[in-house]
Amino acid sequence: MPEERGTYYITTPIYYASGKLHIGHAYSTVAADALARFKRMQGLKVRFLTGTDEHGQKIQKRARQAGVAPQQFVDRIVQDILHLWDVLHISYDDFIRTTEERHVKVVQEVVSKLWEQGDIYKSTYTGWYCVECESFWLPRQLQEGLCPDCGRELEKVTEESYFFRMSRYAEPLLQHIRTHPEFIQPESRRNEVISFIEQGLEDLCISRTTFDWGVPIPWDRSHVVYVWLDALSNYISAIGYTRDPDLFAAYWPADVHLVGKEIVRFHAIIWPAVLMALGLPLPRQVFGHGWLVLEGGKMSKSKGNVVDPLVLVDRYGVDAVRHFLLREIPFGSDGTYSEEALIARTNADLANDLGNLVHRTLSMVERYLEGRIPVPGHLHRIDQELRETLAAAAAQVQRCMDELRISDALASIWEVVRAGNRYLDRTAPWSLFRHGDVERGGTVLYNVCELIRITAVMLTPYLVDTPGKIWRRLGLEEDPGSITWAEVGEWGKLPPGLRVRSGEVLFPRIDERRAQSDGRPTSGRLPGGVGE
Ligand code: MSP
């Protein structure tokens, strides 16, 4: 497994280049980013892949509506997506576009191999197609004649097509899922997939002839490859399948494909069946995260209620948005987005708990210790307890991250922040100084400063600006992101004598009424978005 070899390969879904991305899409990517950063901190050689899904009937249709060629259409959207990932500080190592030659070649190699070995055959497809989800459905799967996933109208399709013998792989796949409980997570998603396969797997239609925006089937160029087979192959094309054996061997099988719950099916059935047919090992895990929903239900472009992450970052800052996304959606379930919830979360966690801890501590160092980190004296029981709380929380963060419970990992870090505030309340250093006990007061402040230093390091996978800001206020010049996870356990590395700066408050409290009065909507039809 790559992780045992010191590498870690994590992927996001590749986003449809059909319109601007909203806060729900940002969630998938920010979560993967936090995980990638955490694994790097643990010393693994991480490859974090994201990208764009640029072929298919939906995109061809949108391009036509916009009156431009499909390539021109997707090129424009990809620019916006890259900009969004920059703004959110997404630390991807590679960005794959399905229109790139390195990808197209692999897709053609994949289908050719399956064709040559008899895993693909030609027949006629008659059934229903959802252009929005790019999914085929059987009559028995429809819900009141509509797409069971998105509820939209379907197209009746009768086409001569190529089929992948997926039914062949139903048994081996079930066997794999049963013997590898970690393969599909969380548990609820795993059960859904098992019962889906138990109902019987049909062969999969893998080519289309009624439009041409796709990868041509090499031996029959009137067909283009089904967009999901095309898209799923990105996970191997991006690491040099058939082209760069060393790179491929270092990272395949992937450690985790992080995907939204509605596309687990594609990743946990179609993709592994194709990999089995190719004779490749299966990814270690497909993790289906929950959705960010609005109080009124699902966020969707057609409802015109999507939330623009760029406006939110502009208004509240990148760390407030990242923190909200990572903290608000609990492990495996859905979370509700509202601007009020974002403000409440920012005020409670960042302004009150973290911001106050830093500000009150450093102000006291300035006031009572001439702004210098003191030399600590011997530790009291309450100081030991503080260190133990930190050590327990660090262990818990690691456990949570191993299980992709990102929100719980952040909750554990906030246990530390709150413990720091409680410790200050209980030890009351201001009163120690007033009574002339400079040594004990100094020890208390040293302990809190050290706690803050380590907390900032622990926050580096999640927040991108704040940890560095905190370190500079402590007088530290390095980048906290360069510290390894193992060093989180090393108490006492904060050098006495550093000059601190309490500075401006880290996170000013957001006044809810003022926040929304700048007139710009965060939701609605995204400006410049092409399409619906
Ligand atoms: N192109 C396919 C994926 C191909 S992967 C081989 C696709 N693209 S998508 O742009 O529609 O969605 C990409 C990801 O965004 C999915 O994981 C999806 O779950 C996620 N999200 C879209 N809206 C979301 C929310 N409202 N909340 C959380 N995630 C959501 O599907």
Boltz pocket constraint, residues with backbone or C-beta under 6 A from the ligand:
constraints:
  - pocket:
      binder: B
      contacts: [[A, 12], [A, 13], [A, 14], [A, 15], [A, 16], [A, 23], [A, 24], [A, 25], [A, 27], [A, 28], [A, 53], [A, 228], [A, 231], [A, 232], [A, 234], [A, 258], [A, 259], [A, 260], [A, 261], [A, 262], [A, 263], [A, 289], [A, 290], [A, 291], [A, 292], [A, 293], [A, 299]]
      max_distance: 6.0
